[in-house]
């Protein structure tokens, strides 16, 4: 099973790296994040706001991650529906490989894609903060509140904390991809669902449930990064809910996705 799954992963990685949409999304997110960083630097210089490279990094990561979630859901939504539209799934299943191996291989490759997207956002944010203002110890009223090693550890933790909710968003896209056969419709449903998550705090009767949505968990991780950039020693009390809620979304959506994929009739 491991051998066949690894072969599926290798084939899916080749397809991913040949997909123009993947490179377009990465470049678009990187350029937008860089523009945001430059805009923050201009605002700091023009209006003489106090700031540092960490604050620019936090703002850039926030906006870049929000853009990245749309791209991640779109990739997930196209994973199976795109194969069905192009009739390539039939050819894949004609080989001596089990459906569960195909599902695991394709899902793991998209996990890699999520890591790459998150890394791209952080790389641009780090460079943006360093070029515009620079990094160093955070000093308030002449006292060193946080030194560089402390900040680096906290920001590394922030990078890790963003992964569970981003994978939860990917799971949403994968579920939609297995339920909606048309690729364009699947992406549309995914985008509308993301907009619902973003606007849910404003919807009467739904706002109190928004704390369990993946977008809220992304917000928790971003708040951790933003407070660290401001020189605060942040409590990790919300980490359990962030990881637990994201894990629930991932499991609850991936299991039925695998079942639907297993039982679907792909006529040759």
C-alpha positions in Angstrom: 0.0 0.0 0.0 2.8 2.4 0.9 4.5 1.8 -2.4 1.4 2.5 -4.5 0.5 5.5 -2.4 4.0 7.0 -2.8 3.6 6.5 -6.6 0.3 8.3 -6.5 1.9 11.1 -4.5 4.8 11.4 -7.0 2.4 11.6 -9.9 0.3 14.2 -8.1 3.3 16.3 -7.2 4.3 16.3 -10.9 0.8 17.4 -11.8 0.8 20.1 -9.1 4.1 21.6 -10.3 2.8 21.6 -13.9 -0.4 23.4 -12.8 -0.3 27.0 -13.9 -3.0 27.9 -11.4 -0.7 26.8 -8.5 2.1 29.1 -9.6 -0.3 31.9 -10.4 -1.8 31.7 -7.0 1.6 31.7 -5.2 2.9 34.6 -7.2 -0.3 36.6 -6.7 -0.2 36.0 -3.0 3.5 36.9 -2.8 3.0 40.1 -4.8 -0.1 41.2 -2.8 1.7 40.5 0.5 4.8 42.5 -0.7 2.6 45.4 -1.7 0.9 45.3 1.7 4.3 45.4 3.4 5.5 48.3 1.3 2.2 50.2 2.1 2.7 49.6 5.8 6.2 51.1 5.5 5.0 54.1 3.6 2.3 54.7 6.3 4.9 54.5 9.1 7.2 56.9 7.3 4.5 59.4 6.2 2.5 59.6 9.4 5.4 58.9 11.7 3.7 56.0 13.4 5.8 53.9 15.8 6.5 50.5 14.4 9.0 47.8 13.7 9.7 45.0 11.3 7.6 42.6 13.4 4.5 44.8 13.1 4.8 44.9 9.3 5.4 41.1 9.3 2.3 40.5 11.3 0.1 42.7 9.0 1.5 41.1 5.9 1.0 37.5 7.3 -2.6 38.4 8.2 -3.6 39.7 4.8 -1.5 37.1 2.9 -3.1 34.2 4.9 -6.6 35.5 4.3 -5.8 35.5 0.6 -4.2 32.1 0.9 -7.3 30.5 2.4 -9.3 31.3 -0.8 -6.5 29.7 -2.8 -6.3 26.6 -0.6 -10.1 26.0 -0.8 -10.0 26.4 -4.5 -7.2 23.9 -4.8 -9.1 21.4 -2.7 -12.3 22.0 -4.6 -10.6 21.3 -7.9 -8.8 18.2 -6.7 -11.5 15.6 -7.6 -14.0 17.6 -9.5 -11.4 18.7 -12.0 -10.3 15.1 -12.5 -14.0 14.2 -13.1 -14.5 17.0 -15.6 -11.4 16.1 -17.6 -12.1 12.3 -17.4 -8.6 11.7 -16.1 -9.8 10.0 -12.9 -11.0 7.1 -15.1 -7.5 6.6 -16.4 -6.0 6.8 -13.0 -8.3 4.2 -11.5 -7.7 1.9 -14.5 -4.2 1.3 -13.1 -3.6 -1.4 -10.3 -4.2 1.0 -7.4 -6.8 1.2 -4.7 -9.1 4.1 -4.4 -8.1 4.7 -0.8 -4.5 5.0 -2.0 -5.5 7.5 -4.6 -7.4 9.5 -2.0 -4.5 9.5 0.5 -1.9 10.3 -2.1 -3.8 13.3 -3.5 -4.7 14.6 0.0 -1.1 14.4 1.2 0.2 16.3 -1.8 -2.3 19.0 -1.1 -1.1 19.1 2.5 2.4 19.8 1.0 0.8 22.6 -1.1 -0.7 24.2 2.0 2.8 24.2 3.7 4.2 25.8 0.6 1.5 28.5 0.5 2.0 29.3 4.2 5.8 29.3 3.8 5.5 31.7 0.8 3.4 34.1 2.8 5.9 34.1 5.7 8.9 34.4 3.4 7.5 37.5 1.8 6.4 38.9 5.2 9.9 38.4 6.7 11.7 40.0 3.8 9.2 42.9 3.7 9.7 43.6 7.4 13.4 43.3 7.1 13.8 45.6 4.1 11.4 48.3 5.3 12.2 48.7 9.0 14.4 45.8 10.2 14.3 43.6 13.2 15.7 43.7 16.7 14.8 43.6 20.3 11.4 45.2 21.2 12.2 48.1 23.5 9.4 50.0 25.3 10.3 53.0 27.5 13.9 52.0 27.5 13.3 48.4 28.6 13.8 45.3 26.4 10.4 43.6 26.5 11.2 40.8 24.2 14.6 39.9 22.7 15.2 38.5 19.2 15.4 34.8 20.2 12.1 35.0 22.2 10.4 36.7 19.3 11.8 34.2 16.8 10.5 31.3 18.9 7.0 32.9 19.2 6.8 33.7 15.5 7.9 30.1 14.6 5.0 28.9 16.9 2.7 31.3 15.1 3.7 29.7 11.8 2.9 26.2 13.2 -0.4 27.4 14.7 -1.6 28.5 11.3 -1.3 25.1 9.8 -4.2 23.3 11.5 -6.9 25.8 10.4 -5.4 26.0 6.9 -5.6 22.2 6.6 -9.2 22.5 7.9 -9.9 24.8 5.0 -8.3 22.4 2.6 -10.6 19.6 4.0 -13.6 21.8 3.3 -12.4 22.1 -0.3 -11.9 18.4 -0.7 -15.3 17.6 0.7 -16.9 20.0 -1.8 -14.8 18.5 -4.6 -16.3 15.1 -3.9 -19.9 16.3 -3.5 -20.0 18.8 -6.5 -18.9 17.2 -9.7 -18.6 20.4 -11.8 -15.2 22.0 -11.1 -16.4 25.6 -11.6 -19.4 25.0 -9.3 -17.2 23.4 -6.7 -14.9 26.5 -6.6 -17.9 28.8 -6.4 -19.4 26.9 -3.5 -16.1 27.0 -1.7 -15.7 30.8 -2.2 -19.2 31.4 -1.0 -18.7 29.3 2.0 -15.5 31.2 2.9 -17.4 34.5 2.6 -20.1 33.1 4.9 -17.4 32.2 7.5 -16.0 35.8 7.2 -19.4 37.4 7.6 -20.8 35.0 10.1 -20.1 37.3 13.2 -22.4 39.8 11.6 -25.3 37.4 11.0 -27.9 37.3 13.8 -28.1 33.9 15.4 -24.9 32.6 13.7 -22.3 35.0 15.3 -22.1 33.0 18.5 -21.2 29.9 16.5 -18.4 31.6 14.6 -15.8 30.8 17.3 -15.9 27.2 16.0 -15.3 28.2 12.3 -11.8 27.7 10.8 -11.7 31.4 10.0 -11.9 32.2 13.7 -9.0 29.7 14.4 -6.9 31.5 11.8 -7.8 34.8 13.6 -6.6 33.3 16.9 -3.2 32.4 15.3 -3.0 35.8 13.7 -3.8 37.5 17.1 -1.0 35.5 18.7 1.5 36.8 16.0 0.2 40.4 16.2 0.5 40.5 20.0 4.0 39.0 19.8 5.0 41.7 17.3 3.7 44.3 19.7 5.9 43.1 22.5 3.4 41.1 24.5 4.1 37.8 26.1 1.1 35.9 24.8 -0.7 33.1 26.7 -1.2 29.8 25.0 -4.6 29.2 26.6 -6.5 29.3 23.2 -4.1 26.9 21.4 -6.1 23.8 22.6 -9.3 25.0 21.1 -7.6 26.1 17.9 -6.0 22.7 17.3 -9.0 20.7 18.5 -11.5 22.6 16.5 -9.4 22.4 13.3 -8.7 18.7 13.9 -12.5 18.1 14.2 -13.2 19.9 10.9 -10.4 17.9 9.2 -11.5 14.5 10.4 -15.3 15.1 10.1 -14.8 16.3 6.5 -12.1 13.9 5.2 -13.7 10.7 6.4 -17.0 11.3 4.4 -15.0 12.6 1.5 -13.1 9.3 1.4 -16.3 7.3 1.6 -17.9 9.3 -1.2 -14.8 8.8 -3.4 -14.8 5.1 -2.6 -18.4 4.6 -3.5 -18.6 6.9 -6.6 -19.1 5.2 -9.9 -16.5 6.3 -12.4 -17.6 4.8 -15.7 -14.8 4.1 -18.1 
